[in-house]
Amino acid sequence: MNADVVAISTDSKFSHKAWATRDLPGVKYALLSDTTQAISKAYGVLLESKGIALRGTFIVDPKGVLQWSSVNDLSTGRSIGEIIRVLQGLQSGANCPVNWTKGQATL
């Protein structure tokens, strides 16, 4: 989809390696360790009292402009299908109506 994926968490690089080896062998995207919590804080997802980040998903365009974000509680997973749908809508270059999917008419 002509997009780069980066997974960032406040876990250490050692935790990332263990997680990727155990749960995602062959992972093809970058895993970034935010042990300083600077990135999590900058994106507004850091729970400072716990030292961990909420589950945030951000689509940033090639110019560095945030185009879409979604922040979930730790107990709630994300929908990869929704992230793909939003990215396709952004890449369409048009205004997309509610529940739009690729191949449907835009506004």
C-alpha positions as CSV (number, residue, x, y, z in Angstrom):
1,M,0.0,0.0,0.0
2,N,3.0,2.2,-0.3
3,A,3.3,2.8,3.4
4,D,5.8,2.0,6.1
5,V,4.8,0.3,9.3
6,V,6.6,0.9,12.6
7,A,5.5,-0.6,15.9
8,I,6.6,1.4,18.9
9,S,6.3,0.5,22.6
10,T,7.8,1.5,25.9
11,D,9.2,-2.1,26.2
12,S,12.9,-2.7,25.8
13,K,14.5,-4.1,22.6
14,F,15.0,-7.3,24.5
15,S,11.2,-7.6,25.2
16,H,10.5,-6.8,21.5
17,K,12.9,-9.5,20.4
18,A,11.3,-12.1,22.7
19,W,7.8,-11.0,21.7
20,A,8.5,-11.1,18.0
21,T,10.3,-14.5,18.2
22,R,7.5,-16.1,20.2
23,D,4.4,-14.4,18.8
24,L,5.3,-13.0,15.4
25,P,8.1,-15.1,13.8
26,G,9.2,-13.5,10.5
27,V,7.7,-10.0,11.4
28,K,8.5,-7.7,8.5
29,Y,8.1,-4.3,10.1
30,A,10.3,-2.3,12.4
31,L,9.9,-2.6,16.1
32,L,11.1,0.6,18.0
33,S,11.8,0.7,21.7
34,D,10.6,3.9,23.3
35,T,12.2,3.3,26.7
36,T,12.6,7.1,27.3
37,Q,8.9,7.4,26.7
38,A,9.5,10.5,24.6
39,I,7.6,9.3,21.5
40,S,4.6,8.0,23.6
41,K,4.5,11.3,25.4
42,A,4.7,13.3,22.2
43,Y,1.8,11.4,20.7
44,G,-0.3,11.8,23.8
45,V,-0.6,8.1,24.6
46,L,1.7,7.7,27.6
47,L,0.1,6.7,30.9
48,E,2.8,8.4,33.0
49,S,1.7,6.9,36.3
50,K,2.2,3.4,34.8
51,G,5.1,4.1,32.5
52,I,3.3,2.4,29.6
53,A,1.5,3.6,26.5
54,L,-2.1,3.2,25.4
55,R,-2.6,1.4,22.0
56,G,-2.3,4.2,19.5
57,T,-2.3,4.0,15.8
58,F,-1.2,6.9,13.7
59,I,-1.1,7.5,9.9
60,V,1.4,10.2,9.1
61,D,1.8,11.4,5.5
62,P,5.2,11.7,3.7
63,K,5.4,15.3,4.7
64,G,5.2,14.3,8.4
65,V,1.6,15.5,8.9
66,L,-0.7,13.4,11.1
67,Q,-3.7,12.4,8.9
68,W,-5.5,10.0,11.2
69,S,-5.2,8.6,14.7
70,S,-6.9,6.1,16.9
71,V,-6.2,5.5,20.6
72,N,-7.5,2.5,22.4
73,D,-7.4,1.4,26.1
74,L,-4.9,-1.4,26.8
75,S,-7.9,-3.8,27.1
76,T,-9.0,-3.2,23.5
77,G,-7.4,-4.5,20.4
78,R,-7.2,-2.7,17.1
79,S,-8.9,-3.5,13.8
80,I,-6.3,-4.0,11.1
81,G,-9.2,-3.9,8.6
82,E,-10.2,-0.4,9.7
83,I,-6.7,0.9,9.6
84,I,-6.4,-0.4,6.0
85,R,-9.8,1.1,5.0
86,V,-8.7,4.5,6.4
87,L,-5.4,4.4,4.6
88,Q,-7.1,3.5,1.4
89,G,-9.5,6.4,1.9
90,L,-6.6,8.8,2.5
91,Q,-4.8,7.5,-0.5
92,S,-7.9,7.9,-2.7
93,G,-7.4,11.6,-2.7
94,A,-11.2,12.1,-2.4
95,N,-13.7,12.7,0.3
96,C,-15.1,9.3,1.4
97,P,-18.5,8.8,2.9
98,V,-19.3,6.9,6.1
99,N,-18.4,3.2,5.9
100,W,-16.7,3.7,2.5
101,T,-14.6,0.9,1.2
102,K,-12.2,0.8,-1.7
103,G,-14.1,0.5,-5.0
104,Q,-17.1,2.4,-3.8
105,A,-18.0,5.9,-5.1
106,T,-16.5,8.8,-3.2
107,L,-18.1,12.2,-2.6
